[in-house]
Amino acid sequence: MKRKVLVILYIMIALAAGIVSGLILSAVITADNSQAISDVPVGNDIIDYDDGDFGEEPDETSIEWANYNITNNQRYYKPLVTDSDKNVLLIGEDAYSGNYDTIIIASISVKNKKIQLINFPRDIYIDYSDEILNLLKEKSPALYNAKGFQKINAAHTVGARIGYKKDTGRFGDSNFDFLADLIEEIFGITVHDYAYVNTKGFREIVDLFGGVEVYVPVRMKYDDPVQDLHIDIKKGRQRLNGIQAEGFVRFRQGYDENGVFRNYSDQFRKENQNEFLKEFFKQHVNVKNLGKVDDLVKLLGKNIKTSIADSKKISSYVSLFGKALTGKFELESSLVECEGKSIKGLYYEIIRSE
């Protein structure tokens, strides 16, 4: 596999670069995998894709919900993917609270020739089963009595505290195993891999690519010294550097151009995140940025944790993204449909159910 495969590998990594606290697409290389890139020969040969572990696309058009007994039969009202899709869980951290600020599924469908980004509001209410609640009460009374533990952005902490599938789950990590099984049970999405990235990685990646040009829909002015978060962005289309971009994808309250303090919905923020990702993809996933691969790999090795680590799995994703490149797959984004509701004085997003 020659030069074109290296280009595809770059694209896969660039997708990984995406975003934290707002966005990411996929992360597939860690510091230990840097050798894999240098081993790829460069030439002018035609691409030779290998399907790797993924094989041919089955013909399924529907999915069956799993039942891990995590919830009280909580189910989203419609399937979001098919059984043949490959789904990567993308997570961005909240640097202050330790909760997940961004939860996205990147679903790649060869059959439908599209990459779908499914964005999960962090305030989604999880209706945990009695089994999970009793375990949590026994193993971590403090978390059980804490406000907000039933939000999806705290699910990984619940999984860790109860020791969910300790060392036996698909990823060997209770944090990621619990969230992955939870998403599969409620939304019918089988999580094949995950990528977790921190806020420092987000800023450095955006700066590495020279920023991202995006339309800012409102004046964004907000300061939070506790989180070391300072947002000051004017309305209009402009190029954002790493610090500004982090503010853009995290912003959901602050002062407008008239100095009036306004609160925006989580959906407003998710729409901005999706728009940022699309612009990043359009502006920077191209052959001319191939020379940034080595620097990008170093950043990802420092700031990304992912289940896509061995060379065989990387090869499979190279093949999959190769198909996406040559097949000119569409990039779509969507938000999980929810309705805001107050439960015991706390705000939650209630998913549209069956």
C-alpha positions as CSV (number, residue, x, y, z in Angstrom):
1,M,0.0,0.0,0.0
2,K,1.7,3.1,-1.3
3,R,1.3,6.9,-1.1
4,K,-2.5,6.9,-1.5
5,V,-2.8,4.7,1.6
6,L,-0.6,7.1,3.5
7,V,-3.0,9.9,2.5
8,I,-5.9,7.9,3.7
9,L,-4.2,7.1,7.0
10,Y,-3.6,10.9,7.3
11,I,-7.3,11.5,6.7
12,M,-8.3,9.0,9.3
13,I,-5.9,10.8,11.8
14,A,-7.2,14.2,10.8
15,L,-10.7,13.1,11.4
16,A,-9.5,12.1,14.8
17,A,-8.2,15.6,15.3
18,G,-11.7,16.9,15.4
19,I,-12.7,18.4,18.6
20,V,-12.9,18.3,22.3
21,S,-15.4,19.8,24.5
22,G,-17.1,20.1,21.4
23,L,-15.9,17.8,18.8
24,I,-13.9,15.0,17.6
25,L,-14.3,12.5,14.9
26,S,-12.0,9.7,15.5
27,A,-8.7,9.0,17.0
28,V,-6.8,5.9,15.9
29,I,-3.1,6.5,16.5
30,T,-1.3,6.7,19.9
31,A,2.3,7.3,20.6
32,D,3.0,3.6,20.4
33,N,1.6,3.5,16.8
34,S,3.9,6.1,15.3
35,Q,6.0,3.4,13.7
36,A,3.1,2.2,11.6
37,I,3.1,5.5,9.7
38,S,6.8,5.5,8.9
39,D,6.6,1.9,7.7
40,V,4.1,2.7,5.0
41,P,6.1,3.0,1.7
42,V,5.5,6.1,-0.5
43,G,5.0,5.7,-4.2
44,N,2.5,6.2,-7.0
45,D,0.8,2.8,-7.0
46,I,-2.9,2.4,-7.1
47,I,-4.7,1.8,-3.8
48,D,-5.1,-1.8,-2.7
49,Y,-7.7,-1.8,0.1
50,D,-8.0,-4.7,2.5
51,D,-11.3,-5.1,4.3
52,G,-9.4,-6.2,7.4
53,D,-11.7,-7.4,10.2
54,F,-14.8,-5.6,8.9
55,G,-15.5,-7.9,5.9
56,E,-18.3,-7.2,3.5
57,E,-21.3,-5.1,4.3
58,P,-24.3,-7.1,5.4
59,D,-27.7,-6.2,4.1
60,E,-29.3,-5.4,7.4
61,T,-31.6,-2.4,7.4
62,S,-32.7,-2.5,11.0
63,I,-31.3,-3.2,14.5
64,E,-32.3,-5.1,17.6
65,W,-31.9,-3.4,21.0
66,A,-29.6,-5.1,23.5
67,N,-30.7,-5.6,27.1
68,Y,-28.0,-5.3,29.7
69,N,-30.5,-4.5,32.4
70,I,-28.8,-1.1,32.9
71,T,-32.1,0.8,32.5
72,N,-35.8,0.3,33.1
73,N,-36.3,-0.7,29.4
74,Q,-35.5,2.9,28.4
75,R,-35.5,3.0,24.5
76,Y,-35.2,5.7,21.9
77,Y,-38.2,5.9,19.6
78,K,-36.3,4.9,16.4
79,P,-33.1,3.2,15.2
80,L,-30.3,5.6,14.4
81,V,-28.0,3.1,12.7
82,T,-28.1,-0.3,11.0
83,D,-26.3,-3.5,12.1
84,S,-23.8,-3.1,9.2
85,D,-22.6,0.3,10.4
86,K,-19.3,0.8,12.2
87,N,-19.6,3.0,15.2
88,V,-16.9,4.9,17.1
89,L,-17.7,6.6,20.4
90,L,-16.1,10.0,20.6
91,I,-15.7,11.7,24.0
92,G,-14.5,15.1,25.1
93,E,-13.8,15.8,28.7
94,D,-15.1,18.6,30.9
95,A,-11.8,19.8,32.4
96,Y,-13.4,21.1,35.5
97,S,-16.0,18.5,36.6
98,G,-14.6,15.3,35.2
99,N,-17.9,14.6,33.4
100,Y,-18.0,14.1,29.7
101,D,-18.7,17.4,28.0
102,T,-19.2,15.9,24.5
103,I,-20.5,12.5,23.6
104,I,-20.8,11.7,19.9
105,I,-21.1,8.5,17.8
106,A,-19.4,8.6,14.5
107,S,-21.2,6.0,12.4
108,I,-19.7,4.9,9.1
109,S,-22.0,3.2,6.6
110,V,-20.4,1.7,3.5
111,K,-23.8,0.6,2.2
112,N,-25.3,4.1,2.4
113,K,-22.1,5.9,1.6
114,K,-22.2,8.3,4.6
115,I,-20.5,9.2,7.8
116,Q,-23.1,10.1,10.4
117,L,-22.3,12.2,13.5
118,I,-24.9,11.6,16.3
119,N,-24.6,14.1,19.1
120,F,-25.9,13.2,22.6
121,P,-26.9,16.1,24.9
122,R,-24.9,15.7,28.1
123,D,-28.0,16.3,30.2
124,I,-29.9,13.2,28.9
125,Y,-31.8,11.5,31.8
126,I,-30.9,7.8,32.4
127,D,-33.6,5.8,34.0
128,Y,-31.4,3.3,35.8
129,S,-32.7,-0.1,36.8
130,D,-33.1,-1.1,40.4
131,E,-30.1,-3.4,40.0
132,I,-27.8,-0.6,39.0
133,L,-29.2,1.8,41.6
134,N,-28.8,-0.8,44.4
135,L,-25.2,-1.6,43.4
136,L,-24.4,2.1,43.3
137,K,-26.0,2.7,46.7
138,E,-24.0,-0.1,48.2
139,K,-20.6,0.7,46.6
140,S,-20.8,4.5,46.4
141,P,-23.4,6.1,48.7
142,A,-21.9,9.5,48.1
143,L,-22.5,9.3,44.3
144,Y,-25.9,7.7,44.8
145,N,-26.9,10.7,46.9
146,A,-25.3,13.3,44.6
147,K,-27.4,15.4,42.3
148,G,-27.1,14.8,38.6
149,F,-25.6,11.3,38.6
150,Q,-28.4,10.2,36.3
151,K,-27.2,12.4,33.5
152,I,-25.5,10.6,30.6
153,N,-22.4,12.7,31.1
154,A,-21.8,11.0,34.5
155,A,-22.5,7.5,33.3
156,H,-18.9,6.6,33.1
157,T,-18.5,7.4,36.8
158,V,-21.4,5.2,37.7
159,G,-19.8,2.4,35.7
160,A,-16.5,2.9,37.4
161,R,-18.0,3.0,41.0
162,I,-19.9,-0.2,40.6
163,G,-17.0,-2.0,38.9
164,Y,-19.1,-2.7,35.8
165,K,-17.7,-5.8,33.9
166,K,-14.4,-5.3,35.6
167,D,-11.6,-6.4,33.3
168,T,-14.2,-8.5,31.3
169,G,-15.9,-5.9,29.1
170,R,-15.2,-5.2,25.4
171,F,-12.7,-2.5,26.3
172,G,-11.4,-3.8,29.7
173,D,-12.3,-0.4,31.3
174,S,-15.5,0.0,33.4
175,N,-15.8,3.7,32.4
176,F,-16.0,3.0,28.6
177,D,-17.7,-0.4,28.9
178,F,-20.6,1.0,30.9
179,L,-21.2,4.0,28.6
180,A,-20.9,1.8,25.5
181,D,-23.4,-0.8,26.8
182,L,-25.7,2.0,28.0
183,I,-25.8,3.6,24.5
184,E,-26.4,0.2,22.9
185,E,-29.3,-0.6,25.2
186,I,-31.1,2.8,24.9
187,F,-30.2,3.7,21.3
188,G,-29.5,0.4,19.6
189,I,-26.0,1.5,18.6
190,T,-23.2,-1.1,19.0
191,V,-20.0,0.7,19.9
192,H,-17.1,-0.9,18.2
193,D,-14.4,1.5,19.4
194,Y,-13.9,4.7,21.4
195,A,-11.7,7.8,21.4
196,Y,-11.3,10.1,24.3
197,V,-9.5,13.4,24.0
198,N,-8.8,16.3,26.4
199,T,-9.1,20.0,26.0
200,K,-5.4,20.7,25.6
201,G,-5.3,18.3,22.7
202,F,-8.2,20.1,21.0
203,R,-6.5,23.5,21.2
204,E,-3.1,22.2,19.9
205,I,-4.7,20.4,17.0
206,V,-6.7,23.4,15.8
207,D,-3.5,25.6,16.0
208,L,-1.5,22.9,14.2
209,F,-3.9,23.3,11.2
210,G,-3.8,27.1,11.3
211,G,-7.2,27.5,12.8
212,V,-10.7,27.0,11.4
213,E,-12.9,29.5,9.6
214,V,-16.5,29.3,10.8
215,Y,-19.6,31.5,11.2
216,V,-20.2,32.6,14.7
217,P,-24.0,33.1,15.1
218,V,-24.0,35.4,18.1
219,R,-21.6,37.6,20.1
220,M,-19.9,35.2,22.6
221,K,-18.5,36.8,25.7
222,Y,-18.1,34.8,28.9
223,D,-15.6,34.4,31.7
224,D,-15.2,31.6,34.2
225,P,-12.0,31.9,36.2
226,V,-12.7,28.6,38.0
227,Q,-12.5,26.7,34.8
228,D,-9.9,29.0,33.3
229,L,-12.4,29.6,30.5
230,H,-12.4,33.0,28.8
231,I,-14.5,33.4,25.7
232,D,-14.5,36.6,23.7
233,I,-15.6,36.1,20.0
234,K,-17.4,38.6,17.8
235,K,-20.4,37.6,15.6
236,G,-19.7,36.8,12.0
237,R,-17.6,34.5,9.8
238,Q,-14.0,34.4,10.9
239,R,-10.9,32.2,11.5
240,L,-10.7,30.9,15.1
241,N,-7.4,29.8,16.7
242,G,-7.3,26.9,19.2
243,I,-8.3,28.9,22.3
244,Q,-11.1,30.7,20.4
245,A,-12.3,27.5,18.9
246,E,-12.6,25.8,22.3
247,G,-14.7,28.8,23.5
248,F,-16.9,28.5,20.4
249,V,-17.7,24.8,20.9
250,R,-18.2,25.2,24.7
251,F,-20.3,28.4,24.7
252,R,-23.9,28.3,25.9
253,Q,-24.3,31.4,28.0
254,G,-22.8,34.9,28.1
255,Y,-23.1,38.5,27.0
256,D,-24.4,39.5,23.6
257,E,-23.3,42.6,21.5
258,N,-25.6,44.8,23.6
259,G,-24.1,43.6,26.9
260,V,-27.1,41.6,27.9
261,F,-26.5,38.2,29.6
262,R,-28.3,35.4,27.8
263,N,-28.7,31.7,28.3
264,Y,-28.7,29.4,25.3
265,S,-29.8,25.8,25.0
266,D,-27.5,22.8,24.9
267,Q,-28.9,22.2,21.4
268,F,-27.6,25.6,20.4
269,R,-24.1,24.5,21.5
270,K,-24.4,21.1,19.8
271,E,-25.4,22.8,16.5
272,N,-22.3,25.0,16.8
273,Q,-20.2,21.9,17.5
274,N,-21.5,20.1,14.5
275,E,-20.9,23.1,12.3
276,F,-17.4,23.4,13.5
277,L,-16.7,19.8,12.8
278,K,-18.0,20.1,9.2
279,E,-15.9,23.2,8.6
280,F,-12.8,21.5,10.0
281,F,-13.4,18.5,7.8
282,K,-13.9,20.7,4.6
283,Q,-10.9,22.9,5.3
284,H,-8.2,20.6,6.6
285,V,-8.9,17.0,5.5
286,N,-6.9,17.1,2.2
287,V,-3.7,16.0,0.6
288,K,-1.9,19.4,1.1
289,N,-1.9,18.8,4.9
290,L,-0.1,15.4,4.5
291,G,3.1,17.0,5.9
292,K,1.5,17.5,9.3
293,V,1.0,13.8,10.0
294,D,4.1,13.4,12.1
295,D,3.3,16.4,14.3
296,L,-0.3,15.3,14.6
297,V,0.6,11.8,15.7
298,K,2.7,13.3,18.5
299,L,-0.2,15.4,19.7
300,L,-2.6,12.5,19.5
301,G,-0.2,10.3,21.5
302,K,-0.2,12.9,24.3
303,N,-3.8,13.8,24.4
304,I,-5.9,10.9,23.1
305,K,-6.9,7.6,24.7
306,T,-8.4,5.1,22.3
307,S,-9.3,1.5,21.8
308,I,-7.9,1.6,18.3
309,A,-4.3,0.7,19.1
310,D,-3.1,-2.5,17.4
311,S,-1.9,-2.5,13.8
312,K,-4.5,-5.0,12.6
313,K,-7.4,-2.8,13.8
314,I,-5.7,0.3,12.4
315,S,-5.4,-1.4,9.0
316,S,-9.2,-2.2,9.1
317,Y,-10.0,1.5,9.7
318,V,-7.6,2.5,7.0
319,S,-9.6,0.3,4.6
320,L,-12.9,1.7,5.9
321,F,-11.9,5.4,5.6
322,G,-10.3,4.6,2.2
323,K,-13.8,3.5,1.0
324,A,-15.2,6.7,2.5
325,L,-12.6,8.8,0.6
326,T,-12.9,7.2,-2.8
327,G,-16.7,6.7,-2.5
328,K,-17.2,10.4,-1.7
329,F,-19.3,9.6,1.4
330,E,-21.6,12.3,2.7
331,L,-21.0,13.8,6.1
332,E,-24.3,14.2,8.1
333,S,-24.9,15.3,11.6
334,S,-27.9,15.0,13.9
335,L,-29.0,15.6,17.5
336,V,-30.8,13.0,19.7
337,E,-34.3,14.3,20.1
338,C,-35.1,15.3,23.6
339,E,-37.4,17.5,25.7
340,G,-36.2,19.5,28.6
341,K,-37.7,18.7,32.0
342,S,-37.1,19.5,35.7
343,I,-36.8,16.5,38.0
344,K,-36.3,17.2,41.7
345,G,-35.2,20.7,40.9
346,L,-32.6,19.6,38.4
347,Y,-32.7,20.1,34.6
348,Y,-32.6,17.0,32.4
349,E,-33.2,16.1,28.7
350,I,-35.8,13.4,28.3
351,I,-35.3,11.4,25.1
352,R,-38.1,10.8,22.7
353,S,-39.1,7.2,23.5
354,E,-41.0,4.4,21.8
